[in-house]
Amino acid sequence: MNFDALIQTIALAAIPVLFAITLHEAAHGYAARHFGDLTAYAAGRISLNPLRHIDPIGTVLLPMLTLFVGGILFGWAKPVPVNFSALRRPKQDMLWVALAGPAANLVMALFWAFMIKVALMFPGNYFAEPLIGMAQFGVTINAILLVLNLLPLPPLDGGRIAVSLLPHRQAYALSRVEPYGMVILILMAVVPVSGKPVLSWILSPLLVAVIRMIESLF
């Protein structure tokens, strides 16, 4: 990718990526407060202001790097602090707090898909083409974050959802994986099988299914 194309790509992707990552975290904070945990509220993290959630590496550097090298576009924000023991029903409410982030990504993916439809209604408009480009990034990054975070691997949201739903013994066994979860995820992202990383084999069919479902609605 040449420099001019990279700058254009960053300009189109910046807003969708920023909000996809930060609103995901904000959603966890709102859900945690609703179910009784005020940790994120006390830390000032229940906010739609992206500046409160930006992580210099995960929100800025990593998405730019993946855009440059052409890999799967993803990143992260500063995790919203949640004290699950402070929830009114810790095991049950963990489900909804964890689900809030991926749900926010689904809503944003639908919003950006709607923006594509709106832009296509005005093909001669000066802003239609850049809006379509931005919205396509919006659908893609939110779909990626949705399927990635629903993998049943702690500390991903899918891992916490699984811990909430499993019987106590199995939930405890899965929760013990959490300290090693990110290492496992990184290994899955870099270890190749038949020419592709393991994570790509897992995410690709799920990502295609989610994007096709969104397209079918519009």
SVG drawing of the C-alpha trace seen along z (x, -y; Angstrom):
<svg xmlns="http://www.w3.org/2000/svg" viewBox="-34 -17 38 46">
<polyline fill="none" stroke="black" stroke-width="0.4" points="0.0,0.0 1.5,-3.4 1.6,-6.3 -1.3,-8.2 -3.5,-5.1 -2.6,-4.5 -3.5,-8.1 -6.9,-7.7 -7.6,-4.4 -6.7,-5.8 -9.0,-8.8 -11.9,-6.5 -11.3,-4.0 -10.4,-6.3 -13.9,-7.1 -15.4,-3.6 -12.5,-2.0 -12.4,-4.5 -16.0,-4.2 -16.2,-0.4 -13.5,0.2 -14.4,-2.5 -18.2,-2.1 -17.7,1.6 -15.9,0.8 -18.4,-1.9 -21.2,0.6 -19.6,2.9 -19.5,0.0 -23.1,-0.9 -24.2,2.7 -22.1,3.1 -23.6,0.0 -27.1,1.2 -26.4,4.5 -24.9,2.9 -21.1,2.5 -20.1,-1.2 -16.3,-0.5 -16.3,-1.9 -18.5,-4.8 -16.1,-5.8 -13.2,-5.6 -15.0,-7.9 -15.2,-5.2 -19.0,-5.2 -18.7,-7.7 -19.2,-8.0 -16.1,-10.2 -13.6,-8.1 -10.7,-9.9 -11.6,-8.1 -11.1,-4.7 -8.2,-5.1 -5.2,-2.8 -2.3,-4.2 -1.3,-0.7 -4.6,1.1 -6.7,-1.8 -4.2,-3.7 -1.0,-1.8 -2.3,1.8 -5.3,0.8 -2.9,-1.4 -0.4,1.5 -3.0,4.0 -4.3,1.6 -0.7,1.2 0.2,4.9 -3.3,6.0 -4.2,8.3 -7.4,8.6 -8.3,5.1 -8.7,5.2 -7.6,3.6 -8.7,2.8 -9.4,0.0 -8.4,-0.2 -10.6,2.4 -13.4,1.0 -12.8,2.1 -15.6,4.4 -15.8,6.0 -18.0,9.0 -18.3,9.7 -20.1,6.4 -22.9,7.3 -26.2,8.1 -26.1,11.7 -22.4,12.1 -22.6,15.3 -25.9,14.5 -25.3,10.8 -21.8,11.5 -23.6,12.8 -25.2,9.4 -22.2,7.3 -20.0,9.4 -22.7,9.5 -23.1,5.7 -19.8,5.1 -20.5,7.5 -24.1,6.2 -22.8,2.6 -20.7,3.8 -23.7,5.5 -25.8,2.2 -22.9,0.2 -22.5,2.7 -26.2,2.3 -25.9,-1.5 -23.0,-1.5 -24.9,0.8 -27.8,-1.6 -25.4,-4.4 -24.3,-2.5 -28.0,-2.2 -28.5,-5.9 -25.4,-6.8 -26.5,-4.6 -29.7,-6.5 -27.7,-9.6 -25.1,-8.3 -24.3,-11.8 -23.7,-13.4 -20.1,-14.5 -20.2,-12.8 -21.7,-9.5 -18.5,-7.7 -16.4,-8.6 -19.4,-7.7 -19.7,-4.3 -16.0,-3.7 -16.2,-4.7 -19.4,-2.7 -17.8,0.4 -15.0,0.2 -17.6,-0.3 -19.4,2.9 -16.2,4.9 -14.5,3.8 -17.7,4.2 -18.3,7.6 -14.7,8.6 -15.0,7.4 -18.3,9.1 -17.1,12.6 -13.7,12.2 -15.1,11.3 -17.6,14.1 -15.0,16.7 -15.4,18.8 -11.9,17.9 -11.5,15.9 -10.8,13.0 -12.8,12.4 -16.5,11.7 -17.4,15.1 -15.3,16.7 -17.1,14.7 -20.5,15.6 -19.5,19.3 -18.4,19.0 -21.8,17.5 -23.7,20.2 -21.7,23.3 -22.3,25.3 -20.1,24.1 -17.4,26.8 -17.0,26.4 -17.2,22.6 -14.4,22.6 -12.2,24.8 -12.7,22.4 -12.1,19.3 -8.7,20.6 -7.7,20.2 -8.0,16.4 -4.4,15.6 -3.2,17.4 -6.1,16.3 -4.4,13.5 -1.2,15.6 -3.4,18.4 -5.2,15.8 -1.8,14.3 -0.6,17.8 -3.8,18.5 -3.2,15.3 0.4,16.1 0.6,19.9 -0.2,21.0 -2.1,24.1 -2.2,24.7 -0.9,21.3 -3.3,19.3 -3.2,18.5 -5.5,20.7 -7.5,17.6 -8.2,16.8 -9.6,20.3 -11.9,19.8 -13.0,16.2 -13.3,16.2 -16.5,18.3 -18.1,16.6 -17.3,13.2 -18.7,14.1 -21.9,15.3 -22.4,12.2 -21.7,9.8 -24.1,11.8 -26.8,11.6 -26.3,7.8 -26.5,7.5 -29.7,9.5 -31.4,6.9 -30.7,4.1"/>
</svg>
